[in-house]
Amino acid sequence: MVYRAGIIGTGGIAGMGILGMHDEADIGRKKFRASHAGGYNEIDEVELVAIADVNEEKLERFGDAWDVPEARRYVGHEAMLATEDLDVISVCTPSYLHRDHVVAAANSAADPAVIWCEKPIAASVAEAEEMTAICERTGTELVVNHSFRFTENIRDLRRAIDDGIVGETKSISADFRRELMRNSTHLLDLLVFLLDARATTVSGYINGENDAVDALGGTQEVTDSGGGGHVLLDDGTFATVDCTVAREISSMCLQFVGTDGKLYLNNDDGEWRYWRLEDGTHVERPIPGVSGAWSWEEDYRQAFPNAADHIVNLLNGDAENHSPGTDATRSLEIIVSFYISDYTGSHVDLPLDTPLKDVRITSW
């Protein structure tokens, strides 16, 4: 069986290409594997049959690049959702629009069984919880595109940590690039995924620096920026997070220190190292059950076909959701809490209560 897919939002991550990852001359012209359309294109069980965008120029460029029939290029998502019968819908619009588009898709005549939503899940915790609840009510699987969850090395590493290679985790330091919503949601989701943990207390710092409007050609200002802070997790782990620097000088690095060992993960340079605590001395060993380090060049790009394949398994009823909305809300609430903490000059206890759940951080 071949499943039918539609995409709302025909920007870079949908398949148009992203400046900084791709040559400018290729954007909107070539097929890129590291995208929603690229993921669908890599597998036989899904066909991209319809697209929607409010920008007609982008819609036409995307349709031409991905061979979508002109009759199925819809100006605005409402027309696509009212006309098409779709098995899966990708939501690839800016995060401050995710709530509206996910809710509309879940309640629509298109009747998708799966919605594949770009990260971060939403602009506020309240929106994320509403999206998750509506998808649950309509019987729709909400899959959030935190790409690391769809790579084998990360999933193998999660199993190794579960098996106790570092013992009881005590401390983590984590670094990545600004902005918190657009980029560092990957880092924070990776942290809570690897530990299967949730934040309980956050103190934050926001530097107000944003590169996205210029890099992505944004048409309006957003509140997303660089920042970070301290996070206490419900397993007792204390994490220091720094996502203040620009892309060109950043590295995604995490160091885990536990009672039985320590891990160093540099995902930008493809270096993963592990030391086992033996008789009071840290001795370097291969990471048990993990072959090789993670890389942007291969693992990140392959994450999209992997996610599309996972969606097929969900549609077939053969899998449990690797990246549900409930999990995506864990990283979002940390980011929102960084902003609240910086604004109020105090620490923030999680989970957030209303009205703090309604605090919106807009981002591209």
MIVEXMAR-497556 format. One record per residue (C-alpha): residue number from 1; chain; x, y, z. Coordinates in steps of 0.2 Angstrom, whole numbers. Layout:
N
 num chaine     X     Y     Z
 NUM      A     X     Y     Z
...
***
This chain:
364
 num chaine     X     Y     Z
   1      A     0     0     0
   2      A     6    18    -4
   3      A     1    31     8
   4      A    -4    49     3
   5      A     5    63    11
   6      A     2    82    11
   7      A    13    96    17
   8      A     8   113    25
   9      A    21   126    23
  10      A    34   125     8
  11      A    49   132    16
  12      A    66   126    19
  13      A    63   111    31
  14      A    48   105    20
  15      A    60   103     6
  16      A    65   120    -2
  17      A    82   119     6
  18      A    91   130    20
  19      A   104   143    18
  20      A   119   137    28
  21      A   115   119    24
  22      A   113   120     5
  23      A   120   131    -9
  24      A   110   146   -12
  25      A   108   142   -31
  26      A   101   125   -27
  27      A    87   131   -15
  28      A    70   129   -22
  29      A    77   119   -36
  30      A    85   103   -30
  31      A    78    88   -20
  32      A    85    88    -2
  33      A    85    72     8
  34      A    86    82    25
  35      A    68    88    23
  36      A    50    81    25
  37      A    48    79     6
  38      A    65    71     6
  39      A    60    59    19
  40      A    45    54     9
  41      A    54    53    -7
  42      A    67    41     0
  43      A    54    27     4
  44      A    42    18    -8
  45      A    27    17     4
  46      A    23    36     4
  47      A    19    48   -10
  48      A    19    67    -8
  49      A     2    71   -17
  50      A    -2    89   -11
  51      A     6   105    -4
  52      A    -1   121     3
  53      A     6   138     7
  54      A     0   156     8
  55      A    15   162    -3
  56      A    11   157   -21
  57      A    29   160   -27
  58      A    36   148   -14
  59      A    22   136   -18
  60      A    26   135   -36
  61      A    44   133   -34
  62      A    42   119   -22
  63      A    29   111   -33
  64      A    41   111   -48
  65      A    55   105   -37
  66      A    46    90   -30
  67      A    35    86   -45
  68      A    18    90   -37
  69      A     4    92   -49
  70      A    -2   110   -51
  71      A   -20   105   -47
  72      A   -14    99   -30
  73      A    -4   115   -25
  74      A   -16   124   -13
  75      A   -15   143    -8
  76      A   -19   141    10
  77      A   -20   125    20
  78      A   -39   126    22
  79      A   -42   121     3
  80      A   -30   107     4
  81      A   -38   100    20
  82      A   -55   102    13
  83      A   -51    93    -3
  84      A   -38    80    -1
  85      A   -39    63     8
  86      A   -23    61    16
  87      A   -14    48    27
  88      A    -1    59    34
  89      A     1    78    35
  90      A    18    87    38
  91      A    16   104    47
  92      A    32   114    41
  93      A    26   132    46
  94      A    35   143    59
  95      A    32   136    76
  96      A    20   150    81
  97      A     8   143    68
  98      A    10   125    73
  99      A    -5   125    85
 100      A   -17   132    72
 101      A   -11   120    58
 102      A   -10   104    68
 103      A   -27   107    76
 104      A   -35   111    59
 105      A   -27    95    51
 106      A   -33    84    65
 107      A   -51    90    64
 108      A   -51    91    45
 109      A   -60    81    32
 110      A   -43    76    26
 111      A   -43    64    41
 112      A   -24    60    43
 113      A   -19    46    54
 114      A    -2    54    57
 115      A     3    72    58
 116      A    22    75    57
 117      A    25    92    65
 118      A    41   102    64
 119      A    50   106    80
 120      A    48   115    92
 121      A    31   108    94
 122      A    23   125    98
 123      A    25   143   104
 124      A    18   139   121
 125      A    16   125   133
 126      A    -3   128   133
 127      A    -3   126   114
 128      A     7   110   115
 129      A    -4   102   127
 130      A   -20   107   117
 131      A   -12   100   101
 132      A    -8    84   110
 133      A   -25    82   118
 134      A   -34    86   101
 135      A   -24    73    92
 136      A   -27    60   105
 137      A   -46    64   104
 138      A   -46    62    85
 139      A   -36    46    85
 140      A   -21    55    76
 141      A    -3    51    80
 142      A     7    67    83
 143      A    25    65    78
 144      A    37    79    82
 145      A    52    81    71
 146      A    66    80    84
 147      A    77    72    72
 148      A    90    64    84
 149      A    76    52    90
 150      A    76    45    72
 151      A    94    40    71
 152      A   101    23    76
 153      A   117    29    85
 154      A   106    40    97
 155      A    94    26   100
 156      A   108    14   104
 157      A   116    27   116
 158      A    99    29   125
 159      A    99    10   128
 160      A   117    10   134
 161      A   113    24   146
 162      A    98    14   152
 163      A   109    -1   154
 164      A   120     9   166
 165      A   136    14   157
 166      A   138    30   168
 167      A   128    23   183
 168      A   118    37   191
 169      A   119    53   181
 170      A   124    67   192
 171      A   130    81   181
 172      A   128    87   162
 173      A   135   101   153
 174      A   127   105   136
 175      A   132   117   122
 176      A   124   122   106
 177      A   120   137    95
 178      A   107   150    96
 179      A    92   152    95
 180      A    83   142   109
 181      A    67   138    99
 182      A    74   136    82
 183      A    90   126    85
 184      A    92   122   103
 185      A    76   113   105
 186      A    86    98    97
 187      A    99    99   111
 188      A    86   100   125
 189      A    76    86   118
 190      A    91    75   116
 191      A    95    78   135
 192      A    78    73   141
 193      A    77    59   129
 194      A    94    51   134
 195      A    89    52   152
 196      A    70    49   150
 197      A    69    64   162
 198      A    59    79   165
 199      A    64    96   172
 200      A    58   101   189
 201      A    67   118   192
 202      A    75   130   179
 203      A    85   146   181
 204      A    88   155   164
 205      A    97   169   154
 206      A    92   176   138
 207      A   104   187   128
 208      A    92   194   115
 209      A   103   189   100
 210      A    94   181    85
 211      A   101   176    68
 212      A    85   168    60
 213      A    76   183    53
 214      A    91   187    42
 215      A    96   169    38
 216      A    78   163    34
 217      A    72   179    26
 218      A    58   181    39
 219      A    45   194    36
 220      A    43   199    55
 221      A    52   200    71
 222      A    51   185    83
 223      A    56   184   102
 224      A    67   168   100
 225      A    85   171   104
 226      A   101   164   112
 227      A   101   159   130
 228      A   103   145   142
 229      A   104   142   161
 230      A   103   128   174
 231      A    91   114   174
 232      A    87   102   188
 233      A    79    86   182
 234      A    67    74   191
 235      A    81    60   192
 236      A    92    72   202
 237      A   104    77   187
 238      A   110    95   187
 239      A   112   102   169
 240      A   121   117   163
 241      A   115   123   146
 242      A   123   136   135
 243      A   115   140   118
 244      A   121   158   117
 245      A   133   158   102
 246      A   131   160    83
 247      A   130   145    71
 248      A   147   148    63
 249      A   157   146    80
 250      A   145   133    89
 251      A   147   115    93
 252      A   134   103    99
 253      A   143    95   114
 254      A   137    86   129
 255      A   146    79   144
 256      A   138    67   156
 257      A   146    63   173
 258      A   139    48   183
 259      A   143    37   197
 260      A   151    24   186
 261      A   158    33   171
 262      A   157    48   160
 263      A   153    52   142
 264      A   159    66   130
 265      A   148    69   114
 266      A   153    81   101
 267      A   141    79    87
 268      A   148    93    76
 269      A   165    85    75
 270      A   159    67    76
 271      A   168    63    92
 272      A   160    52   105
 273      A   171    46   120
 274      A   167    35   135
 275      A   177    32   151
 276      A   172    19   164
 277      A   176    21   182
 278      A   187     7   187
 279      A   195     6   205
 280      A   193    25   207
 281      A   201    29   190
 282      A   192    34   173
 283      A   198    22   160
 284      A   193    25   142
 285      A   183    11   134
 286      A   172     9   118
 287      A   154    14   121
 288      A   145    -3   124
 289      A   132    -7   110
 290      A   136     9   100
 291      A   146     9    83
 292      A   153    26    79
 293      A   149    44    83
 294      A   134    54    77
 295      A   136    66    62
 296      A   126    80    54
 297      A   132    75    37
 298      A   125    58    38
 299      A   114    54    53
 300      A   105    71    52
 301      A   101    69    34
 302      A    96    51    36
 303      A    84    55    50
 304      A    71    61    38
 305      A    69    45    28
 306      A    70    36    45
 307      A    56    47    52
 308      A    46    44    36
 309      A    49    25    38
 310      A    43    26    56
 311      A    27    35    51
 312      A    24    20    39
 313      A    26     9    53
 314      A    14    19    63
 315      A     1    19    49
 316      A     3     0    48
 317      A     0    -2    67
 318      A    18    -9    69
 319      A    26     4    81
 320      A    24    15    96
 321      A    27    34    92
 322      A    46    38    95
 323      A    43    57    97
 324      A    25    61   103
 325      A    19    78   108
 326      A    20    74   127
 327      A    39    71   125
 328      A    41    87   114
 329      A    32    97   128
 330      A    46    93   140
 331      A    60   102   130
 332      A    48   116   126
 333      A    44   120   144
 334      A    62   121   148
 335      A    65   134   134
 336      A    49   144   140
 337      A    56   143   158
 338      A    72   151   153
 339      A    63   166   147
 340      A    52   167   162
 341      A    66   165   174
 342      A    76   179   165
 343      A    61   190   165
 344      A    57   188   183
 345      A    75   186   190
 346      A    70   170   199
 347      A    70   151   197
 348      A    55   143   189
 349      A    47   127   195
 350      A    40   114   183
 351      A    28   108   177
 352      A    21   126   173
 353      A     5   131   179
 354      A    -7   143   170
 355      A    -5   157   166
 356      A    14   153   163
 357      A     8   139   151
 358      A     2   153   140
 359      A    18   162   138
 360      A    22   162   120
 361      A    40   162   112
 362      A    38   166    94
 363      A    51   159    82
 364      A    54   154    64
***
